[in-house]
Structures are given as C-alpha cells and as structure tokens.
Amino acid sequence: MENFFRPEIIIAIVLAILIVFFVLFRIMKRRQQVKTETETLRKPERTEDGPAVMAASLSLLQSYKNNLNKYGYPYFQETTPFVLQQLRAEADSLVIETKANQQIFDLLQENYHGLADFQQVSITDKKKLELEVLNHVNKTIITWRNYLREVGESNG
C-alpha cells in the first residue's frame, strides 16, 4: 500500500486519468460534430433536366466524400442513411422520357444501390469499409463528371 502513495506513482495515475479523459472528450466532441452536420431531407421538384439532377447528386456526393474523409466511420454510420434517402429523392425527381434521362437515372440508381450495399456489409474492419466507400464515391464522382462533360460537349 505504501507504493501507491509515492509521488511518481501518483503522477503516473493522474496522467493516465487525464489522457483517458481527453481521449474520451475528443471522441464525444467528434460524434457531436457529425450529428450537427446532418441536414434535413429536401424534396426536389420533378424535372426533365437530367444533367441538373445529376449535378445536384454530384454535389451531395462530393460533400459526403469530404465529410467522410474528415470524420471517418462515425460519419458513415450516422449520415449514410440520409445520403441514401437524398440520392433516392433526387433520382425520383427525374422525369424519364428521353434516353439520356434514362441513362442518368440508371447511373443514379447504380450509385444508390452501391452505397446501400456498403450499409448491409457486416463490419470487420471499420477503416477498410471506410476506404471502400470512399473508393466507390470517388469512382462515381469521376464517372458522373465525365458523363456531364460529354453531355455538355454534345449539347454545346
């Protein structure tokens, strides 16, 4: 019992408690930031402007990617259901009467299902899942940008 009251032991215990406190505080603060950054679902109006719908979805994906990079797995866990709902709402707002709009709708649905599949995966490695989601989002962003560029060149 005398060993516990030596100054170096007391200092080590106090330091350990402070480290645990600051780590827990940082984790809680990070979770709070993730929760405050979630938006409310906005319902877009029905439109025949496929490139505009894709551009809005692209903007949402870019924001999602940036925040996923910043906050990691907790952001994925908290925000992906909202992002899926918003992407679904964007796709559902598209009036599919032309072949171009059908292609855009198919690209939107493909991305939606890809993200939904990541939510269904059993988690063994959070960092690996986070990187796989980022990879999927990055590929989708590149594909969509290229598609929008092609559409812009053929119309302009």
C-alpha positions in Angstrom: 0.0 0.0 0.0 2.9 2.3 0.6 3.9 2.0 -3.0 0.7 3.7 -4.2 1.5 6.9 -2.3 4.9 7.5 -3.8 4.9 10.7 -5.9 5.9 9.1 -9.1 3.0 6.5 -8.9 0.5 9.3 -8.1 1.8 11.4 -11.0 1.5 8.4 -13.4 -2.1 7.6 -12.2 -3.1 11.3 -12.6 -1.5 11.4 -16.1 -3.3 8.2 -17.1 -6.6 9.6 -15.9 -6.1 12.9 -17.8 -5.1 11.0 -21.0 -8.3 8.8 -20.8 -10.4 11.9 -20.1 -9.0 13.9 -23.1 -9.4 10.9 -25.5 -13.0 10.3 -24.4 -13.7 14.1 -24.7 -12.3 14.2 -28.2 -14.4 11.2 -29.3 -17.6 12.7 -27.8 -16.9 16.0 -29.5 -16.3 14.4 -32.8 -19.6 12.5 -32.6 -21.4 15.7 -31.7 -19.9 17.4 -34.8 -21.1 14.6 -37.0 -24.6 14.8 -35.6 -24.8 18.6 -36.1 -23.7 18.4 -39.7 -26.5 16.1 -40.9 -29.0 18.0 -43.0 -32.7 17.7 -43.4 -34.1 15.8 -46.4 -35.1 18.2 -49.2 -37.6 17.0 -51.7 -36.6 18.2 -55.2 -39.3 19.1 -57.7 -39.9 16.8 -60.7 -37.9 17.8 -63.7 -36.8 16.7 -67.1 -33.4 18.3 -66.7 -31.3 15.2 -66.2 -27.9 16.9 -66.0 -29.2 19.3 -63.3 -30.4 16.3 -61.2 -27.1 14.6 -61.7 -25.2 17.8 -60.8 -27.2 18.1 -57.6 -26.5 14.5 -56.7 -22.8 15.0 -57.6 -22.7 18.0 -55.2 -24.2 15.8 -52.5 -21.7 13.1 -53.1 -18.7 15.5 -53.0 -19.9 16.9 -49.7 -20.4 13.3 -48.4 -16.9 12.4 -49.5 -15.3 15.4 -47.9 -17.0 14.8 -44.6 -16.3 11.1 -44.7 -12.6 11.9 -45.1 -12.8 14.4 -42.2 -14.9 12.4 -39.7 -14.4 8.8 -40.8 -16.5 5.8 -39.8 -18.8 7.6 -37.3 -19.9 9.9 -40.2 -20.5 6.9 -42.4 -22.6 5.3 -39.7 -24.7 8.4 -38.9 -25.1 10.0 -42.3 -25.2 7.3 -45.0 -29.0 6.6 -44.4 -29.7 10.3 -45.0 -27.5 10.4 -48.1 -29.2 7.4 -49.5 -32.6 9.0 -48.9 -31.5 12.2 -50.6 -30.0 10.4 -53.6 -33.2 8.4 -53.9 -35.2 11.6 -53.8 -33.0 13.2 -56.4 -33.4 10.2 -58.7 -37.1 10.0 -58.2 -37.4 13.7 -59.2 -36.2 12.9 -62.7 -38.9 12.6 -65.4 -37.7 9.7 -67.6 -38.9 10.4 -71.1 -35.7 10.5 -73.0 -32.9 8.1 -73.5 -30.4 10.5 -71.9 -32.6 10.8 -68.8 -32.9 7.0 -68.6 -29.1 6.8 -68.7 -28.8 9.4 -65.9 -31.5 7.6 -63.9 -29.6 4.3 -64.3 -26.3 5.9 -63.1 -28.1 7.4 -60.1 -29.7 4.0 -59.2 -26.4 2.2 -59.6 -24.7 4.5 -57.2 -27.6 4.3 -54.8 -27.5 0.5 -54.7 -23.7 0.5 -54.4 -23.9 2.7 -51.3 -26.8 0.7 -49.9 -24.7 -2.5 -50.3 -22.0 -1.0 -48.1 -24.5 -0.4 -45.3 -25.5 -4.1 -45.4 -22.0 -5.4 -45.1 -21.0 -6.9 -41.7 -18.2 -4.8 -40.3 -14.9 -6.5 -39.5 -12.6 -3.6 -40.2 -14.1 -0.1 -40.0 -11.1 1.6 -41.8 -11.3 -0.9 -44.7 -15.0 -0.3 -45.1 -14.4 3.5 -44.9 -11.8 3.2 -47.7 -14.0 1.0 -49.8 -16.9 3.5 -49.5 -14.5 6.4 -50.4 -13.3 4.4 -53.4 -16.8 3.8 -54.6 -17.7 7.5 -54.1 -14.6 8.7 -55.9 -15.2 6.4 -58.9 -18.8 7.6 -59.0 -17.8 11.2 -58.9 -15.3 10.7 -61.8 -17.9 8.8 -63.9 -20.5 11.4 -63.3 -18.2 14.3 -64.1 -17.1 12.6 -67.3 -20.7 11.9 -68.3 -21.7 15.5 -67.6 -18.7 16.7 -69.6 -19.8 14.5 -72.5 -23.4 15.7 -72.3 -22.2 19.4 -72.2 -19.9 18.8 -75.2 -22.6 17.2 -77.3 -25.1 19.9 -76.5 -22.7 22.8 -76.8 
